[in-house]
Structures are given as C-alpha cells and as structure tokens.
Amino acid sequence: MTLAAKRLGCGLAWVCVTLLAACSGSSTQALRDFQMQTPRPFGYVIGDTIPQRIVLETRAGMALERNSLPTPGRLNRWLQLNAVTVQELAGSDGKRYQIDLLYQQFYAPLEVKALSIPCFTLRFQQQGQTLEQPVAAWTFTAAPLRELVVRQDQHGEYLRPDQAPPLLDDAVMVRRLYVALTVALGIALRLAWLYGYLPGLPKRSVFKRAQRQLQTLGLPQLPQALAALHTAFNGLHGKPVFLHKLTEFYQSHPEYRSIADELAWFFDYSNRYFFADASIQSQEQDLQKLKAVCRHCREIERGSR
Amino acid sequence: MIRKLKHWLLWASLAVALLVTLTQLLQLYGLSGQNRLIGQLLAGQDVGADELATSAPEVRMARAVYLSQHQRYDEALATLNLLLQQAGAEAQAHTRYNLGNLYLRQTMQKAEAGNINEAMPLLGLAKQAYREALTLDSQFWDAKYNLEVAMRLLPEMDRISSGDEQDDLSQKTQLWTTLPGFPRGLP
C-alpha cells in the first residue's frame, strides 16, 4: 500500500508525454507549434488530480479565443476541472500560449479501467476569421482502492475513521516565551550590574555604600561624612582624589563631569574644613549639600544621570 | 541626558519583556486547557457547553467527533456545519470529510433498516462532502477510501458501461427510460 501510495503520489510529477496534434490538416497550419504535455497515463485512484499542459505558438495576427477553453467545474459525473490558467508569452512572430488544465477524477472502478478526459476544440481569431484546433481526448487507467469483497468491522462496513483534530500547536508561544524571558533576564542582569547588586564588583557600589553611611550621620559627625565620600572617590579612582587632581579623575570617569561644580565645591569644602583655620562653621545645609553630592554620584554610578 | 534616557529605556524594555513573558504564559495556560479538552473529548468524555462556548475550532471538531461516535448525529451535524467556514484548507477538508462520514454512517443505518428513500439523499450528501474534501486536498487518502465506499453502496448508479464513458450527463435520461414498470413494445 505504501509503495502504491508513493507511486500514485507522484501523479503530479510531469512524466511528460508529448503528443503532437492528434488532428492534422489545414487547421494545424494556423499554428507554428502545438504540444500537449500529459502525465503518466496509469495508476490513478479516486480523487487524484491530473495536470495537463498545452503549449502552442500561433502565427502572426492570431489570438486565442479564451471562451473556447473548457470552463472550470464539473465536466461530467466523475470528472471535474479544477483550474484553467493561460499564460501568454511573446513568440518569435506570433504569440506563444501555455495552457494549464488541472482535472480531478472521481471515478470508483471495480477493477483497473480505462477512462478518457474528453476532447475539446480551441478556437483562434485572425482578422475576423475563426480557426480551430482540436485537443484530443486523453485516456488513462484508474484503479480501485478497496477489495471487491466488502470488509466488515464491528460497526458494519469498514470505513476510515473520523479525522481527529490536531492538538493546538504551542511552539510559537513557547519560542516567544523563551525570547521574552531571555531578553528580560539580560536586561535584569544589566540593571543588577548597574545598581551594584552583582557580587564581586565592589567598584560598582562605592557611592551606594557611602550613601548608606551618610544616611545615619548627623551634623556632629560631619568629619565622618566627608571621610566616607572621600573613601568612595578614592575607591572608585583606585588612588586618592584631590581638588587639583580632579581633571585626572574626569579623564578616567568622564560621566562625573556633569556634576563638576558640585564636586569642586565638595573638595574645596573638605579642604577648608580639614586644613584651613577652625573658623569654618559647619551648618546643616552643608551636610544636606554633601548628601546631595553623594546622591548625584550614586545616580551617575548606576547610570540614571 | 542621553545616559538618563538610556537608563529609563532599559527599565522600559524590562517592563515590556516581562509583559510579553506574562502574556505568553497566560496564552500557554489557555492553550493547554484547550488541548486538555481535545484529549478528553477524543478519549470519549464529554465536556460542558460553557467550556465550548469560547473554545478553538479544534475543540469543537473534537466534540463533533465525540458526538458522531456516540450516534448523536444531529448535534454532530450542527457542530460541523458551524465549522465549515473556518480558515485553512486543511481544516476545511477535515470538516467536510467528517461531515461525509457522518452522512455515510447514517446512510448505512437507514439502508440496514430498509429505509432506502431516506438513505439515498444522505448518500448524495456524503459523496458531495467527500468530493469537496478531495477538491481541497487531493492527497486526502481517507476521503478517497470512504468516497469509494460511498460510491459502491449503490453501484448501479455509479457504473459506467463500457464505451459510454464520455456521455455521463445523459445517464440520468437513460436511467428513467429503463425504469421498470414502463410497458415496452406497445404501439
């Protein structure tokens, strides 16, 4: 059965048998070329399609009359014409036509039986004159699918069962899910890196630690607050950062240039607080400004500024 | 400014990706529910009408198969008729094939009960459904087989006497002229 199915499955493959015009005579002179290309003439079963191709070339000034082609639909009780397509190509002198006909046969023979696709006549117009070209009938053999003796099963005569629907395919959804999850995971990792949540990257969270320290400190602990911020800058830069070395700091960390004024104020204030005379009076607003500097540094550190 | 924009774009992308993930998870959950219904119906267990109301065509097809297996032909017919307009040539061919099976089973039951007058139109409908299925998919082997079963049920209607292949449309006329009961040989 499998072998037979394979053989029959090849029905659409063109085993081209080129037949010259069956009917010769004066009408063939109207055409330069007439070929009928047909598939194998045997081994068809009920429901099979039979493609036929007619290739012809007319002389100059001739045109195919389209309504002389068979109309798609049921031709007789067992034969159906599913499609007719006409391709018109420019020939050397006249026109070249490629007519594709797709038949489907619904005959259920009891044994191998010869059947014929009926002939028809193509008509051409040439300066008011009508010329005709017959297309010969084509004979093929059809074979049965079932044995002669009726096969029985528990429900009576054996029938092929109903077609169960396939399970709904979730492949597209699963693929989309994986893609979305991968993208989400990638972005989450990137954000975790930016925010210093990944272990083993202490430089990504120097201002985060400093900010945490500063939150607990009040005005009396201003020296510790200044020291915490200095530690953060030193830790980020890898060596001590001073007011006069800020340019060097900006070269290796250009993103901090956007708050250059605030950093200049911080280093200047720190210098004055630790090394200038003790006349400087620490005020609450200085501490708040210090915290703002630290917050801005933290924003730059995590990429949101 | 660009750094800030890039940073918030990152957050927005994360939100979109998480939203897509969530949507797909929900859709997968819904799909597995539909597949469970299909499996249940094909295993021979009915499902409630409320579950079918918003279900996919495949689920309704599975229900039609279930109803047909349980000889609930009218309900199966109503379900299949609703599915005739669904998209996709393959699904349409399968619907028509199942419709053909439905008619053919009924034909066989009527014929066995000796109710030929009711069996005949059903057989015609079965053949028509199989033919439509095969027009949509000429490689549909189950439809070919069952159409042949249907054709053989009333062989005298479908045989072509040798030498008469091309004149099938006049068969109907011949049939009437050879109907029994007509007096022959009268003047």
Interface residues (C-beta under 8 A of the other chain):
Chain A: A5 G9 V45 I46 G47 D48 T49 N76 R77 W78 Q80 N82 Q104 F106 Y107 A108 L110 L115 S116 P118 A137 P144 L145 R146 V150 H155 G156 E157 Y158 L159 R160 P161 D162 Q163 A164 P165 P166 L167 L168 D170 M173 V174 R176 L177 A180 L181 V183 A184 I187 A188 R190 L191 L194 E255 I300 R302 G303 S304 R305
Chain B: R3 K4 K6 H7 W8 L10 W11 S13 L14 A17 L18 V20 T21 Q24 L25 Q27 L28 L31 S32 Q34 N35 I38 G39 L42 A56 P57 E58 V59 M61 A62 V65 S68 Q69 A91 H94 Y97 N98 N101 L104 R105 M108 E112 R131 L134 T135 S138 Q139 F140 W141 D142 A143 K144 Y145 N146 L147 E148 V149 M151 R152 P155 D158 R159 I160 E165 Q166 D168 L169 Q171
